Amino acid sequence: MPRIPQAVLDELWAHANEDREREACGFIHVLDGALTVHRVRNAAADGAGKWRYLMDSQEQYEIEKERERTGAEVFAIYHSHVQSVAQPSETDVRMAIWELPEPIGRAAVYPDAYYIVVSLTHEPRIRAWRIPLDGVPVEE
């Protein structure tokens, strides 16, 4: 896995701490080797946002349009865990993999992306994962 600059890690940590009542979430894009963080509002219903994230669809659409316009790639999807370890939950894994009808079957939503989880309560605080189609996260 490429080294993530401290400034990016600091931004993820800051976002997680600012949104302590909800899981913070967003994208990290890469263009010409430079990483940029794009915060996205957690649109999960009140109360549910403390236990899961759901990116605001309009913000996600706008960020994806800009990414395509610039030629950037999705480097990572990130979110925080308010009271659990920095490891993808079963819900996180389900959100990373589409269950499509045959003959397609399972497909990764962002096949080349890392999934970064920030824990507000457990060490290590920030961990990066790949989520393969078998649904078993692999730490990077």
SULRAFEN-V153178 format. One record per residue. RES is the residue in one small letter. SS is DSSP state (H for helix, E for strand, C for the rest). Layout:
BEGIN
res=RES ss=SS
res=RES ss=SS
END
This chain:
BEGIN
res=m ss=C
res=p ss=C
res=r ss=C
res=i ss=C
res=p ss=C
res=q ss=H
res=a ss=H
res=v ss=H
res=l ss=H
res=d ss=H
res=e ss=H
res=l ss=H
res=w ss=H
res=a ss=H
res=h ss=H
res=a ss=H
res=n ss=H
res=e ss=H
res=d ss=C
res=r ss=C
res=e ss=C
res=r ss=C
res=e ss=C
res=a ss=C
res=c ss=E
res=g ss=E
res=f ss=E
res=i ss=E
res=h ss=E
res=v ss=E
res=l ss=E
res=d ss=C
res=g ss=C
res=a ss=E
res=l ss=E
res=t ss=E
res=v ss=E
res=h ss=E
res=r ss=E
res=v ss=E
res=r ss=C
res=n ss=E
res=a ss=C
res=a ss=C
res=a ss=C
res=d ss=C
res=g ss=C
res=a ss=H
res=g ss=H
res=k ss=H
res=w ss=C
res=r ss=C
res=y ss=C
res=l ss=C
res=m ss=E
res=d ss=C
res=s ss=H
res=q ss=H
res=e ss=H
res=q ss=H
res=y ss=H
res=e ss=H
res=i ss=H
res=e ss=H
res=k ss=H
res=e ss=H
res=r ss=H
res=e ss=H
res=r ss=H
res=t ss=H
res=g ss=C
res=a ss=C
res=e ss=E
res=v ss=E
res=f ss=E
res=a ss=E
res=i ss=E
res=y ss=E
res=h ss=E
res=s ss=E
res=h ss=E
res=v ss=C
res=q ss=C
res=s ss=C
res=v ss=C
res=a ss=C
res=q ss=C
res=p ss=C
res=s ss=C
res=e ss=H
res=t ss=H
res=d ss=H
res=v ss=H
res=r ss=H
res=m ss=H
res=a ss=H
res=i ss=E
res=w ss=E
res=e ss=E
res=l ss=C
res=p ss=C
res=e ss=C
res=p ss=C
res=i ss=C
res=g ss=C
res=r ss=E
res=a ss=E
res=a ss=E
res=v ss=C
res=y ss=C
res=p ss=C
res=d ss=C
res=a ss=C
res=y ss=E
res=y ss=E
res=i ss=E
res=v ss=E
res=v ss=E
res=s ss=E
res=l ss=C
res=t ss=C
res=h ss=C
res=e ss=C
res=p ss=C
res=r ss=C
res=i ss=E
res=r ss=E
res=a ss=E
res=w ss=E
res=r ss=E
res=i ss=E
res=p ss=C
res=l ss=C
res=d ss=C
res=g ss=C
res=v ss=C
res=p ss=E
res=v ss=E
res=e ss=E
res=e ss=C
END
